Amino acid sequence: MAQLVCGGCHTLLMYIRGAASVQCSCCHTINLALEGNQVAHVNCGNCRMLLMYPYGARSVKCAVCQFITSIGSHTDTSKVPTSCSSTFPLEMSQHY
């Protein structure tokens, strides 16, 4: 299994490796799934600056505020829509 953070609602999504994209069941955003040589984006956990990181990274350090944001371990359900918070994290449908 692999994980990514939904670009629409910031819900942690789980999917089977090899999927080209993953649709969020909360906000229905279609998220691109990454392969080994690609990069991903996440907002800094402190200053909200958009950060890039290589696929597979466990954390990324912000060049602006020096905060270290963990990747794939977002457990803050306050950003998850109420209708989805009871099933966090979610296993998503796959698009090949």
C-alpha positions as CSV (number, residue, x, y, z in Angstrom):
1,M,0.0,0.0,0.0
2,A,1.0,3.6,-0.6
3,Q,-0.3,6.9,0.8
4,L,-0.8,10.4,-0.4
5,V,-2.5,13.5,1.0
6,C,-5.5,14.7,-1.0
7,G,-4.9,18.0,-2.8
8,G,-8.5,19.0,-2.2
9,C,-9.3,18.3,1.4
10,H,-5.9,17.1,2.9
11,T,-7.3,13.7,3.8
12,L,-4.7,11.0,4.0
13,L,-5.4,8.5,1.2
14,M,-4.3,4.9,1.0
15,Y,-4.0,3.2,-2.4
16,I,-2.4,0.2,-4.1
17,R,1.1,1.0,-5.5
18,G,1.0,1.2,-9.3
19,A,-2.2,3.2,-9.5
20,A,-2.0,6.2,-11.9
21,S,-4.5,8.3,-9.9
22,V,-6.6,8.1,-6.7
23,Q,-10.0,9.7,-6.2
24,C,-10.9,11.0,-2.8
25,S,-14.2,9.7,-1.5
26,C,-14.7,12.8,0.7
27,C,-14.2,15.6,-1.9
28,H,-14.0,13.6,-5.1
29,T,-10.7,15.2,-6.1
30,I,-8.7,13.0,-8.5
31,N,-5.1,13.0,-7.2
32,L,-2.1,11.8,-9.3
33,A,-0.3,8.9,-7.7
34,L,3.5,9.2,-7.9
35,E,6.2,6.8,-9.1
36,G,9.7,6.5,-7.7
37,N,11.3,9.3,-9.8
38,Q,8.6,11.9,-9.4
39,V,8.1,14.7,-6.9
40,A,5.1,15.6,-4.8
41,H,3.9,18.7,-3.0
42,V,2.8,19.4,0.5
43,N,2.1,22.6,2.5
44,C,4.6,23.4,5.3
45,G,3.0,22.4,8.6
46,N,4.1,25.8,10.1
47,C,4.0,28.6,7.5
48,R,1.9,26.8,4.8
49,M,4.5,27.4,2.1
50,L,4.1,24.9,-0.8
51,L,7.0,22.5,-0.6
52,M,8.2,19.9,-3.2
53,Y,9.7,16.6,-2.1
54,P,10.8,13.4,-3.8
55,Y,8.5,10.3,-3.8
56,G,9.1,8.2,-0.7
57,A,10.4,11.0,1.5
58,R,9.3,10.7,5.1
59,S,9.6,14.4,5.8
60,V,10.6,17.7,4.2
61,K,12.3,20.8,5.7
62,C,10.9,24.2,4.8
63,A,13.5,26.5,3.3
64,V,11.6,29.6,4.6
65,C,10.9,28.7,8.3
66,Q,13.0,25.6,8.8
67,F,10.0,23.6,10.0
68,I,10.1,19.8,9.3
69,T,6.8,18.5,7.9
70,S,6.2,14.8,8.1
71,I,4.9,13.1,5.0
72,G,2.2,10.4,5.1
73,S,1.6,10.7,8.9
74,H,-0.9,13.5,8.9
75,T,-3.3,12.5,11.7
76,D,-4.9,15.9,12.2
77,T,-8.5,15.1,11.5
78,S,-9.6,18.8,12.1
79,K,-9.0,19.4,8.4
80,V,-11.0,16.4,7.3
81,P,-14.7,17.1,6.3
82,T,-17.0,15.9,9.1
83,S,-18.6,13.2,6.9
84,C,-15.2,11.5,6.5
85,S,-13.5,11.9,9.9
86,S,-15.0,8.7,11.2
87,T,-13.2,6.7,8.5
88,F,-9.8,8.4,8.6
89,P,-7.5,7.2,7.0
90,L,-9.5,6.2,3.9
91,E,-8.8,3.5,1.4
92,M,-9.6,5.0,-2.0
93,S,-10.8,3.8,-5.4
94,Q,-8.1,3.4,-8.0
95,H,-7.8,4.8,-11.5
96,Y,-5.5,3.0,-14.0
